[in-house]
């Protein structure tokens, strides 16, 4: 019975320490921009990609579908 209490005590300590580390990291993540950038880059593997708009050209196609003519513009 003493062994079980010791094991549960150690387990509870580890779980509470892990919870405290997660809470502190979350607070730093929300408050400090370099921490957020490092976390996003190294842990979540996200990178921002800038989208470049290309000039859109309207093209039209005429499709014959079962003897019905359909004009499609893209």
ZIKAKA-V296930 format. One line per field, one symbol per residue. phi: phi as a letter, one per 30 degrees, with the letter a starting at -180 (. if undefined). psi: psi as a letter, one per 20 degrees, with the letter a starting at -180 (. if undefined). burial: b if it has 9 or more other ideal C-beta (glycine too) atoms within 8 Angstrom, else e. A space follows every 50 residues. Layout:
BEGIN
phi=???
psi=???
burial=???
END
This chain:
BEGIN
phi=.dddddddddddddddddddddddddddddccdddddddddccdhcbdcd ccdcdccdcbbcccbhicdbcccc
psi=hhggggghggghggghgggggggghgghghhpghggggghghgilqqppp pppqppppqqqppoolkpppppp.
burial=eeeeeeeeeeeeeeeeeeeeeeeebeebbeeeeebbeebbbeeeeeeeee eeeeeeeeeeeeeeeeeeeeeeee
END
